[in-house]
Amino acid sequence: MRTATNIATGTVLSEAEWRERRRAHHERADRWIAPHLERRRRGIAHPVMDFLFDYYPYSPGRLRTWHPGLGVRLAGEWRPSSCADHYVREDDYWTVDPQSASNPRLRLALAILEGTQSRPAQFSCFGMHEWAMVYRLDPAQVRHTQQPLRLPIDAISEAVDDVGLRCTHIDAFRFFTEEAAPQNTLLPTRANQPDLEQPGCLHANMDLFKYAMWFQPYVPGELVLDCFELACRAREIDMRASPYDLAELGYPPIRIENAEGRRTYAGAQKQLANDAKPLRRRLVEALSEVQSAVRPDPST
């Protein structure tokens, strides 16, 4: 951490105030982190929850670190366990320096998030992306070998043929089998991601956690955990609707191979989208404030 002047200031937290907020953040985060670390210590894989710490490359320690967010000044001695080099000393306070933010990454995140919230939600994919990842696949090539499939590959492939593929999210679509990909109604790419993301997508809502973590420490820790908890719910729905049998782990299947299961999935998807809407709005507001505070990039 370094000393600087002329940093935009806003809320001032006394040492007692920010320590209490940090304590509450630790307590809330530990409800998720402690079981994960205990499983890891014992060498026990969890096909649902491990994803939140493996696919998203953010350590439990980083998730547990509380940050106040842009514009908040902290009295007393402040020693964050991560992102310390993004803080500056101004007078008697520590505060986040917005000049350390990445302009290109800010523009990308805002393009995706603002584009997503501007579009109507779609609820017709029925979570078939996990099924498309094993479509007509040799059983020896199945990715999640620790968990058995609920149905044989032939039945999974027949369900995909029957329901169809309408995936809008590149990070689900890119894992489709070679035979499944051409059947998708769209061709998601990294380049067209800002134009295709839509708020009904389970993975687009799960990714709110990713964008919140991209911009630590500018985003308040409370919003980061709100996004993480939503991602946990999305992941649970995602895997319950998958063709894998996770019942023994406490995840009864959403049987999207039949009409009743598809109705159940769409209902859960709609609820998640409703809950994601205010989080996406808060994230856009927070990142817009960062963008406003960052010096223009002379290369653009």
C-alpha positions in Angstrom: 0.0 0.0 0.0 1.2 3.5 -0.8 0.5 7.1 -0.1 -1.4 9.3 -2.5 -3.5 12.5 -2.5 -6.6 13.7 -4.4 -8.4 10.4 -4.1 -12.2 10.8 -4.2 -13.6 10.4 -0.8 -17.1 9.4 0.5 -18.1 7.4 3.5 -15.7 7.3 6.5 -15.7 4.2 8.7 -14.2 4.2 12.1 -11.9 1.3 13.0 -14.7 -0.2 15.2 -17.2 0.1 12.3 -15.0 -1.5 9.6 -13.8 -4.2 11.9 -17.4 -5.2 12.6 -18.3 -5.3 9.0 -15.2 -7.4 8.3 -16.1 -9.8 11.1 -19.6 -10.2 9.7 -18.2 -10.8 6.3 -15.8 -13.5 7.6 -18.7 -15.2 9.5 -20.9 -15.3 6.4 -18.1 -16.5 4.1 -17.0 -19.2 6.5 -20.4 -20.9 6.2 -19.3 -21.8 2.6 -15.5 -21.9 3.0 -15.1 -24.0 6.1 -16.9 -27.1 4.6 -15.0 -26.7 1.4 -11.6 -26.6 3.2 -12.5 -29.6 5.4 -13.5 -31.7 2.3 -10.2 -30.7 0.7 -8.2 -31.6 3.8 -9.8 -35.0 3.7 -9.4 -35.4 0.0 -13.2 -35.5 -0.7 -14.4 -34.1 -4.0 -17.7 -32.4 -4.2 -19.1 -32.2 -7.8 -21.4 -29.3 -7.1 -19.6 -27.0 -4.7 -16.0 -27.5 -5.9 -16.9 -25.8 -9.1 -17.3 -22.5 -7.3 -13.7 -22.6 -6.2 -12.1 -24.4 -9.2 -13.8 -23.2 -12.3 -13.8 -19.7 -10.8 -10.1 -19.3 -10.0 -10.5 -17.4 -6.7 -9.1 -18.9 -3.5 -11.2 -19.2 -0.3 -8.9 -16.7 1.3 -9.6 -14.1 -1.4 -13.4 -14.7 -1.1 -13.1 -14.3 2.7 -11.2 -11.0 2.5 -13.6 -8.1 3.1 -13.2 -4.9 1.1 -15.2 -1.7 1.7 -15.5 -0.7 -2.0 -14.6 2.4 -3.9 -15.0 5.8 -2.1 -15.0 4.4 1.5 -12.2 5.7 3.8 -11.1 3.5 6.7 -9.7 5.0 9.9 -7.0 3.2 11.9 -4.6 0.5 10.7 -5.9 -1.4 7.7 -4.1 -4.6 6.5 -6.1 -6.5 3.8 -4.9 -10.0 3.1 -5.3 -9.6 -0.6 -5.3 -6.7 -3.1 -3.2 -4.6 -0.6 -1.4 -2.8 -3.5 -4.8 -1.3 -4.6 -5.0 0.8 -1.4 -3.5 4.2 -0.8 -3.0 6.3 2.3 -4.7 9.7 2.3 -4.3 11.8 5.4 -5.3 9.5 8.3 -7.3 7.0 6.2 -6.8 4.1 3.9 -8.9 4.0 0.7 -9.1 2.2 -2.6 -7.2 3.8 -5.5 -9.4 3.6 -8.6 -6.4 4.3 -10.9 -5.3 0.7 -10.4 -8.4 -0.6 -12.2 -8.1 -2.1 -15.7 -9.9 0.0 -18.2 -10.2 -2.7 -20.9 -11.6 -5.2 -18.4 -14.0 -2.6 -17.0 -15.3 -1.9 -20.5 -15.8 -5.6 -21.2 -17.6 -6.3 -18.0 -19.9 -3.4 -18.3 -20.7 -4.2 -22.0 -21.7 -7.8 -20.9 -23.6 -6.8 -17.8 -25.4 -3.8 -19.3 -26.3 -5.8 -22.4 -27.6 -8.6 -20.4 -29.9 -6.4 -18.3 -31.2 -4.7 -21.4 -32.6 -7.9 -22.9 -35.7 -10.0 -22.2 -35.1 -13.2 -20.3 -35.4 -16.5 -22.1 -36.6 -19.6 -20.3 -36.6 -22.2 -23.1 -33.2 -23.8 -22.9 -34.3 -26.1 -20.0 -30.7 -26.6 -18.9 -29.8 -28.9 -21.8 -26.2 -27.7 -21.9 -24.9 -30.4 -19.6 -26.7 -33.0 -21.7 -25.1 -31.5 -24.8 -21.7 -32.1 -23.2 -22.2 -35.8 -23.3 -24.4 -36.0 -26.5 -23.5 -39.2 -28.5 -20.3 -39.4 -26.5 -18.3 -42.5 -25.9 -19.0 -43.3 -22.2 -15.2 -43.5 -21.6 -15.0 -39.8 -22.6 -17.5 -38.5 -20.0 -15.9 -35.6 -18.1 -17.4 -36.2 -14.6 -16.4 -39.8 -14.1 -16.9 -39.6 -10.3 -20.6 -39.4 -10.7 -22.8 -41.9 -12.6 -25.1 -40.8 -15.3 -28.8 -41.2 -14.5 -29.6 -42.3 -18.1 -27.6 -44.2 -20.7 -25.9 -42.0 -23.4 -28.4 -43.1 -26.0 -31.3 -41.9 -23.8 -29.5 -38.6 -23.1 -28.9 -38.0 -26.8 -32.6 -38.8 -27.6 -33.6 -36.2 -25.0 -31.4 -33.6 -26.6 -32.9 -34.4 -30.1 -36.4 -34.1 -28.6 -36.0 -30.9 -26.6 -33.4 -29.1 -28.8 -30.5 -26.8 -27.9 -30.9 -23.0 -27.4 -27.8 -22.1 -25.4 -26.8 -18.4 -25.4 -23.7 -18.7 -23.1 -20.2 -19.2 -24.6 -18.8 -20.8 -21.5 -21.5 -23.6 -21.6 -21.6 -23.9 -25.4 -17.8 -24.3 -25.7 -18.1 -27.7 -23.9 -20.7 -29.2 -26.3 -19.7 -32.3 -28.1 -18.8 -31.9 -31.8 -22.1 -33.5 -32.8 -24.2 -31.3 -30.4 -22.7 -27.9 -31.3 -24.2 -27.6 -34.8 -27.7 -28.3 -33.3 -27.6 -25.2 -31.2 -29.8 -22.4 -32.5 -27.1 -19.8 -31.9 -23.3 -19.8 -32.3 -22.0 -18.1 -29.1 -18.4 -16.8 -29.3 -16.2 -14.7 -27.0 -16.6 -11.9 -29.5 -20.4 -11.9 -29.6 -20.8 -12.5 -25.8 -21.9 -8.9 -25.1 -24.6 -9.3 -27.8 -26.0 -12.7 -26.7 -26.0 -12.8 -22.9 -29.5 -12.7 -21.5 -30.8 -12.5 -17.9 -32.6 -15.9 -17.9 -29.4 -17.8 -18.5 -28.3 -19.7 -15.4 -24.6 -19.3 -16.2 -24.9 -15.6 -17.0 -26.4 -15.2 -13.5 -23.7 -17.4 -12.0 -21.1 -15.3 -13.6 -22.1 -12.2 -11.6 -19.7 -13.7 -9.0 -16.9 -13.7 -11.6 -17.4 -10.0 -12.4 -17.6 -9.1 -8.8 -14.3 -10.9 -8.1 -12.7 -9.3 -11.2 -13.0 -6.0 -9.5 -12.0 -6.6 -5.9 -11.3 -4.4 -4.0 -13.5 -1.8 -5.8 -16.7 -3.8 -5.2 -17.9 -4.0 -1.6 -17.4 -7.4 0.1 -21.1 -7.7 0.9 -22.0 -7.5 -2.8 -19.3 -10.1 -3.7 -20.9 -12.5 -1.2 -24.4 -11.8 -2.5 -23.2 -12.8 -5.9 -21.3 -15.9 -4.6 -24.4 -17.1 -2.8 -26.5 -16.6 -6.0 -23.9 -18.6 -7.9 -24.2 -21.4 -5.4 -27.9 -21.6 -6.0 -27.4 -21.5 -9.7 -24.8 -24.3 -9.6 -27.2 -26.5 -7.5 -30.0 -26.0 -10.1 -27.5 -26.6 -12.9 -26.3 -29.9 -11.5 -29.8 -31.1 -10.4 -30.9 -30.7 -14.0 -27.8 -32.4 -15.4 -27.8 -36.1 -16.5 -25.7 -37.0 -13.5 -27.0 -38.9 -10.5 -26.3 -36.7 -7.4 -29.2 -37.9 -5.2 -26.8 -39.5 -2.7 -25.3 -36.1 -2.1 -28.7 -34.5 -1.4 -29.5 -33.2 -4.8 -32.6 -34.8 -6.2 -32.8 -34.6 -10.0 -34.8 -32.1 -12.0 -35.9 -34.5 -14.7 -35.8 -32.2 -17.7 -36.2 -35.2 -20.0 -39.9 -34.9 -19.3 -42.4 -32.0 -19.4 -43.0 -31.8 -15.7 -39.2 -31.6 -15.1 -38.9 -28.8 -17.7 -41.6 -26.8 -15.9 -39.8 -27.3 -12.6 -36.5 -26.1 -14.2 -38.1 -23.1 -15.8 -39.7 -22.1 -12.5 -36.4 -22.3 -10.7 -34.7 -20.4 -13.6 -37.2 -17.6 -13.4 -36.8 -17.2 -9.6 -33.0 -17.1 -10.0 -33.3 -14.5 -12.7 -35.5 -12.3 -10.5 -33.0 -12.5 -7.7 -30.1 -11.8 -10.0 -31.7 -8.7 -11.4 -30.9 -6.3 -8.4 -27.4 -7.8 -8.0 -26.6 -7.1 -11.7 -27.9 -3.6 -11.3 -25.8 -3.0 -8.2 -22.8 -4.4 -9.9 -23.3 -2.2 -12.9 -23.6 0.8 -10.6 -20.5 -0.1 -8.7 -18.4 -0.6 -11.9 -19.7 2.5 -13.5 -18.5 4.5 -10.5 -15.1 2.9 -10.9 -15.0 3.7 -14.6 -15.9 7.3 -13.9 -13.0 7.6 -11.5 -10.4 6.0 -13.7 -8.2 8.2 -15.8 -8.9 7.7 -19.6 -6.7 5.2 -21.3 -4.5 7.1 -23.7 -4.2 4.0 -26.0 -8.0 4.1 -26.8 
